[in-house]
Amino acid sequence: MIIKNNTVPAQDAVFGSAIFRGPVKTKTIVPLLILHLLSKGPDHGYGLMERNDRMTGSVMPVNPNTMYPLLRRLEERGVVIGTWEPPDRRSRRIYRITRAGMDRYEQIKVRTRPHLDALIEAMLRLRSEVLNSPPAKTARRRKLRPAASESAS
């Protein structure tokens, strides 16, 4: 593959998602994303996959073989509820987050934040080392000025 003008062809976007595969993705990141998206509004499985794709810039795609079994597990655990639309025939299942799901979503956010922060810092260091580029200004600014929630603790 030849890369021109420091751009990567679109078909190579899947390569970038390799860091989000396996148990880390399916056990923590994807449930977090599903609960996050459903906290913003109800949707069906395919709609959730599209919204996830837009939100993550196609870096972390979720395929139907991951999405639908996960939605069923989340429904079994009571964190989402699914209803058929329209109810008199099976067309598509619309999922909504439950009150227990909102509580679980908040717990997962707290537990996942240190891991996501570590991943971001690792990627910034990797970019700096491999591409000889300076760290992003937002990373330096974050270190200089802690978030309000961090300074209050």
Steps between C-alpha positions, in 0.01 A plus 500: 500500500631843408394793715504840336474835676489333844148370440390143543255355248147454638512121467781495757274647769439145626871466578471784749216326679717197585586655838130478589447131426443207729382493859591862577265616228210260551509487880543869579525747214203388289259467796611848609434635151159331475390633837636844411312508170179371660531763775468754218193330350347166400610321185509165323815290462595620154437862603732450798771361270465804272508746791805324646673517163437875475605564860825300474585620150486139372805413712304260719234330287255262665363224281159331533662184644612710795212748527194276509625238750622784722162675483333171600740460797441859609126439476529178706687698767228764509715794389315543169151412392405412145159524336393404150395787276223474404396266783268284288777372269875444514652784303772642723573503869537841664721510809476745789724532803338418836553671834729209597676551167568866583650393834714237324604755236628737771693214669661392171600861421679534834678163462592553133633857519849409631538239226391741227729771638791253501419394143490863384833576667657185354379590149632855535840367612500250212414772251770724641764226489414341166404810305736742677209731562450708813230396747156645435435835665184365663703234682742759638216733596321217682812431706540867591136565587317202657132462428263648758407152624870414550584819688205452735622158618 
